[in-house]
Amino acid sequence: MRLLSCFIRKLAAPLIFASFCHLPAFAQNMDATSVTVSPYRHNAVKRSLAESLRDRVSVKDFGARGNGQTDDTQAVQAAIYAVCDPPGGSAPWGSGGAIFFPPGVYSISSVKFPCNGVSLIGANNGNTNSGSLDWRGTVFKLTTQDRQTAFAVGMTTADYGGGIHVSHASIDGSMMAPTATVFDFSWLQHSSIEDISARDIPNFYREEGGAANSLTDITIMNLSGTGIEFFGDASQCQGPHLASCNKRADLLRVTRVNMNGTDNHTATCFSYHDFAQSLNVDHAICENARYGIGAYCSAAQGHNGEACPAFARFHDFEAENCTYCVDASDIQDWEFSNGYFLGEGKNSPHVIRFVNQNYAAPASKTDAGTYAEAVRFHGGRIGNSGRSAIYIGISDFIIEGGQVFSSNLSDTTGQTGAPNIEIAGTESITMPTRGLIYGNILCEASGQQPLYNPNIPASSGTNKTDAAPPALVQGSIWLNLGVTNVKVFGNETSRCASGPQDFNKSGNNVIGPF
């Protein structure tokens, strides 16, 4: 800052420059119109001072105070306009630039990015778990109003902008309206949010119709609304070739993102719906939410399963103490590798549920793309459910190599009211027609699980005892009436009240050896 002040005084009054500024020898030898920013670097060249200062500006150059009390919205917006404004100040907008936020608390209501290539860079993400909110580093204290967005892009479906990046800051959302959102990256591509710690957030991220964006190293505490919403809209797309319609949201990468909902379980960590494809989630966590993953496809999409959430991949995803860890309707081609899904006990109808509500026709040789089917689970631990822990009401599924446990917790009579895995069409408009269930350990898993049902009095139930509440009464695998062509083999069911059961003897199902 002192160096900059001296340069300014040199330009304004070069005669007194030597008297007031004590600069290094290399700086004193610079003339008034050009500087060598990296004087000790080989082949460094001189540029104008104004050009050098445009490389990265401080938000405080535009009046931001960063004291947590002054409204810095206009200053932040002015800095964004400045890096978007080309030399001469006329349209078209420039190519953007980097804006630095020195350590401080910046009170912001709502700002927009009118051009591509803008980066907001904080000094440090501080400590989001600090009870006093003394986070150090850079903090965005948001006062965003009803149905507004704190950081929104000005892009549309016509220009599909890109290159917006926000990083290295904390976010205090305690003063946001319940319907407000922190980031809206709709119709944006090749943009990112990275190294962010957030607290008391109603809604964090919304993306409609974007492509190839990413969220990395993010922690969200006390989430009350939706953490990450990813969706598109095919209702206005014409003709059979949906791939050419720019209404689709495509390829969102989520890596090392931790979302923690409030104790009343109102949050949805992931909302993935309608005309969206390729959601990749790696090493993410969702706790205390109503929905860990909530997915659906509206009948208004009008293009059958082709316009529904597709190609989701979840690797080592942990959803804990959620009412529904996964509740997905009308999806196609999802896959889970490993992971941990722990329900809310008797309050969870199912820990994981896949059904169809609007699009149900299986794939066929003559009518391609009319389906909404297919899910695969490889490994993982799934349990702690009021009814069946896994409910499958779609065609084409694989469940293999996992541990499924603690179902039927809503039971109060000691009856086998629900199994670990239930394959049925009772909650879906689709009847499951092809599936594999093999190599699973059922009805018990070590650690973090109830070994008895606390809802059954000790003096009642199948396993009566006066010394302790009765053990869980849970079935293993049920293939309900109407289910066909499901193969069940190689599962360990010794802790279950019953082995795999096929209620449809003529459905070509096969229950093999245990």
C-alpha positions as CSV (number, residue, x, y, z in Angstrom):
1,M,0.0,0.0,0.0
2,R,2.9,2.4,0.8
3,L,4.5,1.6,-2.5
4,L,1.3,2.4,-4.3
5,S,0.9,5.6,-2.4
6,C,4.4,6.7,-3.4
7,F,3.8,5.9,-7.0
8,I,0.7,8.0,-7.0
9,R,2.6,10.9,-5.3
10,K,5.3,10.6,-7.9
11,L,2.8,10.9,-10.7
12,A,1.2,13.9,-9.0
13,A,4.3,15.7,-7.7
14,P,7.5,14.1,-8.9
15,L,9.6,16.9,-7.4
16,I,8.8,15.8,-3.8
17,F,8.9,12.1,-4.6
18,A,12.4,11.6,-3.2
19,S,11.6,13.5,0.0
20,F,8.6,11.5,1.1
21,C,9.2,8.0,-0.3
22,H,12.0,5.7,0.7
23,L,11.8,2.9,-1.9
24,P,14.2,0.1,-2.9
25,A,16.7,1.2,-5.5
26,F,15.0,-0.7,-8.3
27,A,11.8,1.2,-7.7
28,Q,13.5,4.6,-7.4
29,N,14.9,4.0,-10.9
30,M,11.5,3.5,-12.5
31,D,10.1,6.3,-14.5
32,A,6.6,7.8,-14.0
33,T,4.9,5.9,-16.8
34,S,6.1,2.3,-16.5
35,V,7.2,-0.2,-13.9
36,T,8.9,-3.6,-13.8
37,V,6.7,-5.6,-11.5
38,S,9.1,-8.6,-11.4
39,P,12.5,-6.8,-11.6
40,Y,14.5,-9.9,-10.6
41,R,12.8,-12.2,-13.1
42,H,14.6,-13.0,-16.3
43,N,13.1,-11.2,-19.3
44,A,10.6,-9.2,-17.2
45,V,9.3,-6.2,-19.1
46,K,8.1,-2.8,-18.2
47,R,4.4,-2.0,-18.3
48,S,2.3,1.0,-17.4
49,L,1.4,1.3,-13.8
50,A,-2.3,1.4,-14.7
51,E,-2.0,-1.8,-16.6
52,S,-0.2,-3.5,-13.8
53,L,-2.8,-2.5,-11.2
54,R,-5.6,-3.9,-13.4
55,D,-4.3,-7.4,-13.1
56,R,-5.9,-7.9,-9.7
57,V,-7.8,-5.3,-7.8
58,S,-8.9,-5.0,-4.2
59,V,-12.5,-4.5,-3.3
60,K,-11.4,-1.9,-0.9
61,D,-10.2,0.2,-3.9
62,F,-14.0,0.7,-4.6
63,G,-15.0,1.7,-1.1
64,A,-15.7,-1.6,0.7
65,R,-15.0,-1.3,4.4
66,G,-15.1,-4.9,5.5
67,N,-16.1,-4.0,9.0
68,G,-19.2,-6.1,9.3
69,Q,-21.4,-3.0,9.8
70,T,-21.2,-1.0,6.6
71,D,-23.2,-2.2,3.7
72,D,-20.5,-3.1,1.1
73,T,-22.9,-4.2,-1.7
74,Q,-22.4,-1.2,-3.9
75,A,-18.7,-1.3,-3.5
76,V,-18.5,-5.0,-4.4
77,Q,-20.8,-4.4,-7.4
78,A,-18.6,-1.4,-8.5
79,A,-15.5,-3.6,-8.4
80,I,-17.2,-6.3,-10.5
81,Y,-18.4,-3.6,-13.0
82,A,-14.8,-2.3,-13.1
83,V,-13.2,-5.5,-14.1
84,C,-15.9,-6.2,-16.6
85,D,-15.6,-2.7,-18.1
86,P,-13.0,-2.6,-21.0
87,P,-10.6,0.3,-21.5
88,G,-12.7,3.3,-22.7
89,G,-15.8,2.2,-20.7
90,S,-18.0,1.1,-23.6
91,A,-19.7,-2.1,-24.7
92,P,-19.1,-4.9,-25.2
93,W,-18.1,-5.9,-21.7
94,G,-14.5,-6.9,-21.1
95,S,-13.1,-10.3,-20.2
96,G,-13.3,-9.8,-16.5
97,G,-10.6,-10.1,-13.9
98,A,-9.7,-11.0,-10.3
99,I,-11.1,-9.1,-7.2
100,F,-9.3,-9.6,-3.9
101,F,-11.1,-9.4,-0.6
102,P,-8.6,-8.7,2.2
103,P,-9.4,-10.1,5.6
104,G,-12.6,-8.6,7.0
105,V,-16.4,-9.0,7.2
106,Y,-18.2,-7.8,4.1
107,S,-21.9,-7.1,4.4
108,I,-23.5,-7.9,1.0
109,S,-27.2,-8.2,-0.1
110,S,-27.1,-9.1,-3.8
111,V,-24.6,-8.6,-6.6
112,K,-24.5,-9.8,-10.2
113,F,-21.8,-10.8,-12.7
114,P,-22.5,-9.0,-16.0
115,C,-19.5,-10.5,-17.9
116,N,-17.4,-13.7,-18.1
117,G,-14.2,-14.4,-16.3
118,V,-14.7,-12.8,-12.9
119,S,-13.0,-14.3,-9.8
120,L,-13.8,-13.3,-6.2
121,I,-10.9,-14.3,-4.1
122,G,-10.8,-14.2,-0.3
123,A,-7.8,-14.3,2.0
124,N,-8.9,-17.4,4.0
125,N,-12.1,-19.3,4.7
126,G,-11.6,-18.9,8.5
127,N,-13.5,-21.2,10.9
128,T,-17.1,-21.7,10.2
129,N,-17.7,-23.6,13.4
130,S,-16.8,-20.6,15.6
131,G,-19.7,-19.9,17.9
132,S,-18.8,-16.2,18.1
133,L,-18.5,-16.0,14.3
134,D,-14.9,-14.7,14.8
135,W,-13.8,-16.5,11.7
136,R,-10.8,-14.4,10.8
137,G,-10.0,-14.5,7.1
138,T,-12.6,-13.2,4.6
139,V,-16.3,-13.4,5.6
140,F,-19.3,-12.6,3.4
141,K,-22.1,-11.5,5.8
142,L,-25.2,-11.8,3.6
143,T,-28.4,-9.9,4.0
144,T,-30.1,-11.3,0.9
145,Q,-33.8,-10.6,0.8
146,D,-36.8,-12.8,-0.1
147,R,-36.3,-14.9,-3.3
148,Q,-33.1,-13.1,-4.1
149,T,-29.6,-14.4,-4.7
150,A,-26.4,-13.0,-3.1
151,F,-24.1,-13.9,-6.1
152,A,-26.0,-14.3,-9.4
153,V,-24.9,-14.4,-13.0
154,G,-26.4,-12.2,-15.6
155,M,-26.2,-14.8,-18.3
156,T,-29.2,-16.2,-20.3
157,T,-29.8,-19.2,-22.5
158,A,-28.7,-17.1,-25.4
159,D,-25.1,-16.4,-24.3
160,Y,-24.2,-19.2,-21.9
161,G,-21.4,-17.4,-20.2
162,G,-18.5,-18.9,-18.2
163,G,-15.5,-18.4,-16.0
164,I,-17.0,-17.2,-12.8
165,H,-15.1,-18.4,-9.7
166,V,-15.5,-17.7,-6.0
167,S,-13.0,-19.0,-3.5
168,H,-11.3,-18.8,-0.1
169,A,-14.0,-17.2,2.1
170,S,-16.5,-17.9,4.8
171,I,-20.2,-17.1,4.5
172,D,-22.5,-16.0,7.3
173,G,-26.1,-16.5,6.2
174,S,-27.8,-15.8,9.5
175,M,-29.4,-12.6,8.2
176,M,-30.6,-14.1,4.9
177,A,-34.3,-14.5,4.1
178,P,-35.6,-18.1,4.4
179,T,-36.2,-18.2,0.6
180,A,-32.8,-16.5,-0.4
181,T,-30.0,-18.3,-2.1
182,V,-26.2,-17.7,-1.9
183,F,-25.2,-18.7,-5.5
184,D,-27.1,-18.9,-8.7
185,F,-24.9,-20.3,-11.5
186,S,-27.8,-20.9,-14.0
187,W,-26.8,-20.9,-17.7
188,L,-23.2,-20.8,-16.8
189,Q,-20.3,-23.1,-17.8
190,H,-16.7,-23.8,-16.7
191,S,-17.2,-22.0,-13.4
192,S,-16.4,-23.0,-9.8
193,I,-16.9,-22.5,-6.1
194,E,-14.0,-23.6,-3.9
195,D,-12.7,-23.6,-0.3
196,I,-15.9,-22.1,1.2
197,S,-17.1,-22.4,4.8
198,A,-20.7,-21.4,5.3
199,R,-23.0,-21.2,8.3
200,D,-26.8,-20.7,8.8
201,I,-27.6,-21.0,5.1
202,P,-31.2,-21.3,3.8
203,N,-30.3,-22.3,0.2
204,F,-26.7,-22.5,-1.0
205,Y,-26.4,-23.3,-4.8
206,R,-28.8,-23.3,-7.7
207,E,-28.0,-24.2,-11.3
208,E,-30.5,-24.4,-14.1
209,G,-29.2,-25.2,-17.5
210,G,-25.5,-24.8,-16.8
211,A,-22.6,-27.1,-17.9
212,A,-19.3,-28.3,-16.6
213,N,-19.3,-26.5,-13.3
214,S,-17.7,-27.6,-10.0
215,L,-18.0,-27.3,-6.2
216,T,-15.0,-28.3,-4.2
217,D,-13.9,-28.3,-0.5
218,I,-17.1,-26.7,0.9
219,T,-18.6,-27.0,4.4
220,I,-22.2,-25.8,5.1
221,M,-23.4,-25.8,8.7
222,N,-27.0,-25.4,9.7
223,L,-28.5,-25.8,6.3
224,S,-32.3,-25.2,6.4
225,G,-33.3,-25.4,2.8
226,T,-31.6,-26.8,-0.3
227,G,-27.8,-27.3,-0.5
228,I,-27.3,-28.0,-4.2
229,E,-30.1,-27.8,-6.8
230,F,-29.3,-29.0,-10.3
231,F,-32.0,-29.0,-13.0
232,G,-33.1,-28.2,-16.5
233,D,-36.3,-27.8,-18.5
234,A,-37.2,-29.8,-21.6
235,S,-40.8,-28.6,-21.7
236,Q,-40.0,-26.0,-24.4
237,C,-37.7,-28.3,-26.4
238,Q,-39.1,-29.2,-29.8
239,G,-38.6,-32.4,-31.8
240,P,-37.2,-35.8,-30.7
241,H,-33.5,-34.7,-30.5
242,L,-33.2,-33.5,-27.0
243,A,-29.4,-33.5,-27.1
244,S,-29.4,-30.3,-29.2
245,C,-31.7,-28.4,-26.7
246,N,-29.7,-26.0,-24.5
247,K,-32.3,-26.1,-21.7
248,R,-30.5,-29.1,-20.2
249,A,-28.2,-28.9,-17.2
250,D,-25.1,-31.0,-17.8
251,L,-22.1,-32.2,-15.8
252,L,-21.9,-30.8,-12.3
253,R,-18.9,-32.1,-10.2
254,V,-19.2,-32.0,-6.4
255,T,-16.1,-33.0,-4.5
256,R,-15.5,-33.0,-0.7
257,V,-18.6,-31.1,0.2
258,N,-20.0,-31.4,3.7
259,M,-23.6,-30.3,4.4
260,N,-25.1,-30.4,7.8
261,G,-28.8,-29.7,8.2
262,T,-30.7,-28.4,11.3
263,D,-32.1,-30.7,14.0
264,N,-35.6,-30.4,12.6
265,H,-34.7,-32.2,9.4
266,T,-35.9,-29.6,6.9
267,A,-32.9,-29.6,4.6
268,T,-32.4,-31.2,1.2
269,C,-28.7,-31.7,0.5
270,F,-29.0,-32.5,-3.2
271,S,-32.1,-31.7,-5.3
272,Y,-31.6,-33.2,-8.8
273,H,-34.6,-32.9,-11.0
274,D,-36.0,-32.7,-14.5
275,F,-33.8,-32.2,-17.6
276,A,-30.4,-32.7,-16.0
277,Q,-27.6,-35.2,-16.7
278,S,-24.2,-36.2,-15.2
279,L,-24.1,-35.3,-11.6
280,N,-20.8,-36.6,-10.2
281,V,-20.5,-36.6,-6.4
282,D,-17.3,-37.7,-4.8
283,H,-16.5,-37.9,-1.0
284,A,-19.4,-35.8,0.1
285,I,-21.4,-35.8,3.4
286,C,-25.0,-35.0,4.2
287,E,-26.2,-35.0,7.9
288,N,-29.5,-34.2,9.6
289,A,-31.4,-33.6,6.4
290,R,-34.9,-34.6,5.4
291,Y,-33.5,-35.6,2.0
292,G,-29.9,-36.5,1.4
293,I,-30.7,-36.8,-2.3
294,G,-34.1,-35.8,-3.6
295,A,-34.7,-36.4,-7.3
296,Y,-37.8,-36.3,-9.5
297,C,-39.0,-35.6,-13.0
298,S,-42.1,-33.6,-13.6
299,A,-44.8,-34.9,-16.1
300,A,-44.6,-31.4,-17.7
301,Q,-41.2,-32.3,-19.2
302,G,-43.1,-34.1,-21.9
303,H,-40.3,-36.3,-23.3
304,N,-40.7,-39.4,-21.1
305,G,-37.6,-40.6,-19.4
306,E,-35.2,-39.0,-21.8
307,A,-35.8,-35.6,-20.0
308,C,-35.3,-37.0,-16.5
309,P,-32.3,-36.9,-14.1
310,A,-29.7,-39.2,-15.7
311,F,-26.1,-40.5,-15.3
312,A,-25.6,-39.7,-11.6
313,R,-22.5,-41.1,-10.0
314,F,-22.0,-41.2,-6.2
315,H,-18.6,-42.3,-4.9
316,D,-18.1,-42.6,-1.1
317,F,-21.2,-40.5,-0.4
318,E,-22.2,-40.4,3.3
319,A,-25.8,-39.5,4.3
320,E,-26.4,-39.8,8.0
321,N,-29.5,-39.3,10.2
322,C,-31.7,-38.4,7.2
323,T,-35.4,-39.1,6.8
324,Y,-34.8,-40.2,3.3
325,C,-31.1,-40.6,2.4
326,V,-32.1,-41.2,-1.2
327,D,-35.6,-40.6,-2.5
328,A,-35.6,-40.7,-6.3
329,S,-38.4,-40.9,-8.8
330,D,-38.2,-41.2,-12.6
331,I,-34.5,-41.4,-13.0
332,Q,-32.2,-43.3,-15.3
333,D,-28.8,-44.8,-15.0
334,W,-27.6,-44.0,-11.5
335,E,-24.7,-45.7,-9.7
336,F,-23.4,-45.8,-6.1
337,S,-20.0,-47.0,-5.1
338,N,-19.4,-47.7,-1.4
339,G,-21.0,-45.0,0.8
340,Y,-22.9,-44.9,4.1
341,F,-26.6,-44.3,4.4
342,L,-28.1,-44.1,7.9
343,G,-31.7,-43.3,8.3
344,E,-33.6,-41.5,11.1
345,G,-34.9,-44.7,12.7
346,K,-38.7,-45.1,12.9
347,N,-39.1,-41.6,11.2
348,S,-37.6,-43.0,8.0
349,P,-40.1,-44.9,5.9
350,H,-37.2,-46.0,3.8
351,V,-33.5,-45.1,3.9
352,I,-33.3,-45.5,0.1
353,R,-36.2,-45.5,-2.3
354,F,-36.4,-45.6,-6.1
355,V,-39.8,-45.4,-7.8
356,N,-41.4,-44.1,-10.9
357,Q,-44.3,-41.7,-10.7
358,N,-44.6,-40.2,-14.2
359,Y,-42.5,-42.2,-16.7
360,A,-42.6,-46.0,-16.4
361,A,-42.4,-47.7,-19.8
362,P,-39.5,-50.1,-20.1
363,A,-37.0,-49.7,-22.9
364,S,-38.1,-51.5,-26.0
365,K,-36.7,-52.3,-29.5
366,T,-39.3,-50.0,-31.2
367,D,-39.7,-47.1,-28.8
368,A,-36.2,-46.1,-27.6
369,G,-35.8,-43.6,-24.8
370,T,-39.2,-43.9,-23.2
371,Y,-37.9,-45.3,-19.9
372,A,-36.9,-44.1,-16.5
373,E,-35.1,-47.0,-15.0
374,A,-31.8,-48.6,-13.8
375,V,-29.8,-48.1,-10.6
376,R,-26.7,-49.9,-9.3
377,F,-25.4,-50.2,-5.7
378,H,-21.9,-51.6,-5.2
379,G,-20.9,-52.0,-1.5
380,G,-21.7,-49.6,1.2
381,R,-23.7,-49.7,4.4
382,I,-27.4,-48.9,4.6
383,G,-29.7,-49.1,7.6
384,N,-31.8,-47.7,10.4
385,S,-35.2,-47.5,8.8
386,G,-38.8,-47.5,10.1
387,R,-39.8,-49.9,7.3
388,S,-37.6,-51.5,4.6
389,A,-34.2,-50.0,4.4
390,I,-34.0,-50.3,0.6
391,Y,-37.2,-50.0,-1.5
392,I,-36.9,-50.6,-5.3
393,G,-39.9,-49.9,-7.5
394,I,-38.1,-49.6,-10.9
395,S,-36.9,-52.0,-13.5
396,D,-33.2,-52.9,-14.0
397,F,-31.3,-52.8,-10.7
398,I,-28.2,-54.3,-9.0
399,I,-27.6,-54.4,-5.2
400,E,-24.3,-56.2,-4.4
401,G,-21.6,-56.4,-1.8
402,G,-23.1,-54.2,0.9
403,Q,-24.3,-54.4,4.4
404,V,-28.0,-53.7,5.0
405,F,-29.4,-53.6,8.6
406,S,-31.9,-52.4,11.1
407,S,-35.1,-52.2,9.1
408,N,-38.7,-52.4,10.6
409,L,-38.0,-50.0,13.5
410,S,-41.5,-48.6,13.4
411,D,-42.8,-52.0,14.4
412,T,-44.5,-52.0,17.9
413,T,-45.9,-55.6,17.9
414,G,-42.8,-57.8,17.2
415,Q,-44.0,-58.8,13.7
416,T,-41.8,-59.1,10.6
417,G,-43.3,-56.0,9.1
418,A,-40.6,-55.0,6.7
419,P,-37.4,-56.6,5.3
420,N,-34.0,-55.1,4.7
421,I,-34.5,-55.0,0.9
422,E,-38.0,-54.8,-0.6
423,I,-38.6,-55.1,-4.4
424,A,-42.2,-54.1,-5.2
425,G,-44.5,-52.0,-7.2
426,T,-46.8,-50.9,-4.4
427,E,-45.4,-47.3,-4.2
428,S,-44.5,-47.0,-7.9
429,I,-46.3,-47.1,-11.2
430,T,-43.6,-49.5,-12.4
431,M,-43.3,-53.2,-11.6
432,P,-39.7,-54.4,-11.2
433,T,-38.8,-56.7,-14.0
434,R,-35.1,-57.4,-13.9
435,G,-32.6,-57.3,-11.1
436,L,-29.7,-58.9,-9.2
437,I,-29.2,-59.0,-5.4
438,Y,-26.1,-60.9,-4.3
439,G,-23.2,-60.9,-1.9
440,N,-24.8,-58.8,0.8
441,I,-24.6,-59.1,4.6
442,L,-28.1,-58.5,5.9
443,C,-29.9,-57.6,9.2
444,E,-26.8,-56.7,11.2
445,A,-23.7,-54.6,10.8
446,S,-21.2,-53.8,13.5
447,G,-21.2,-50.3,15.0
448,Q,-23.8,-47.5,15.0
449,Q,-26.9,-49.6,14.9
450,P,-29.6,-50.6,17.4
451,L,-29.4,-54.3,18.3
452,Y,-33.0,-54.2,19.6
453,N,-36.2,-52.4,18.7
454,P,-36.9,-49.6,21.3
455,N,-40.5,-49.3,20.2
456,I,-41.5,-52.8,21.4
457,P,-42.1,-53.1,25.2
458,A,-39.9,-55.7,26.9
459,S,-42.9,-57.7,27.9
460,S,-44.2,-58.2,24.4
461,G,-43.1,-59.2,20.9
462,T,-41.7,-62.4,19.4
463,N,-38.5,-62.4,21.5
464,K,-40.0,-61.9,24.9
465,T,-37.7,-61.1,27.8
466,D,-37.9,-59.3,31.0
467,A,-34.2,-58.5,31.0
468,A,-34.0,-56.5,27.8
469,P,-36.1,-55.1,25.0
470,P,-36.6,-57.7,22.2
471,A,-34.2,-58.0,19.3
472,L,-35.1,-56.6,15.9
473,V,-37.6,-58.5,13.9
474,Q,-36.6,-57.9,10.3
475,G,-36.9,-59.9,7.1
476,S,-34.0,-60.2,4.6
477,I,-35.3,-59.8,1.0
478,W,-38.8,-59.7,-0.2
479,L,-39.8,-60.0,-3.9
480,N,-43.4,-58.9,-3.8
481,L,-46.3,-59.9,-6.0
482,G,-45.8,-59.0,-9.6
483,V,-42.0,-58.9,-9.5
484,T,-40.3,-60.9,-12.2
485,N,-36.9,-62.0,-13.4
486,V,-35.0,-61.1,-10.2
487,K,-32.0,-63.2,-9.2
488,V,-31.1,-63.5,-5.5
489,F,-28.0,-65.4,-4.4
490,G,-25.0,-65.5,-2.1
491,N,-26.4,-63.3,0.7
492,E,-25.7,-63.8,4.4
493,T,-29.1,-63.8,6.3
494,S,-28.3,-65.6,9.6
495,R,-29.4,-62.6,11.7
496,C,-32.7,-62.1,9.9
497,A,-36.1,-63.3,11.1
498,S,-36.6,-64.9,7.6
499,G,-34.6,-65.7,4.5
500,P,-35.3,-64.3,1.1
501,Q,-38.9,-64.7,0.1
502,D,-40.6,-64.7,-3.3
503,F,-44.3,-63.9,-3.2
504,N,-44.7,-64.4,-6.9
505,K,-43.9,-68.0,-7.6
506,S,-44.5,-67.8,-11.3
507,G,-42.5,-64.7,-12.0
508,N,-39.3,-66.3,-13.1
509,N,-37.5,-65.1,-10.0
510,V,-34.6,-67.2,-8.8
511,I,-33.5,-67.4,-5.1
512,G,-30.2,-69.2,-5.1
513,P,-28.1,-70.7,-2.3
514,F,-27.0,-68.5,0.6
